């Protein structure tokens, strides 16, 4: 038995706002949990359990990252959150690196939170090259290329030493092929007009 079209449309119109409010509640809950975790890290920065809770509360996908930190979203800007994430690399290098690579493999350059993510990922790569390289190599080729392009997407490479350090460290590890991918992405970006 099929439902007539008109009642089906009314039913959809009633359900759509409910689905949207459920998503808003999920985002609101995630924002609350991350804010609470940030507060705890600031109170007890050396507590490994607190650090792990922060890593668990941090968005695990780029989509969820934007749902929290993009313009007009609950935690717009995200500077303190991304900076705190990166600060945990000293005691949780693999976890932080994994999260940065996971987020950056789908990221697109933009102001504020995406730029902080880009900087944190490039800094991580320049300071933890072996972990960064291992994580990068685990990605499919298309995601590797996307992450490298995301990191290369800056207006002034002269002021972007972290990117050059990644290349230098890759060459020191005899990873010439990967280093050339970074150089090619930078060269391509430098030929594009700057906004």
Secondary structure as UniProt FT lines:
FT   HELIX           5..43
FT   TURN            45..46
FT   HELIX           48..57
FT   HELIX           62..69
FT   TURN            71..72
FT   TURN            74..77
FT   HELIX           79..87
FT   HELIX           88..90
FT   HELIX           93..104
FT   TURN            105..106
FT   HELIX           113..127
FT   HELIX           129..138
FT   HELIX           141..152
FT   HELIX           157..159
FT   HELIX           161..172
FT   TURN            173..174
FT   HELIX           176..190
//
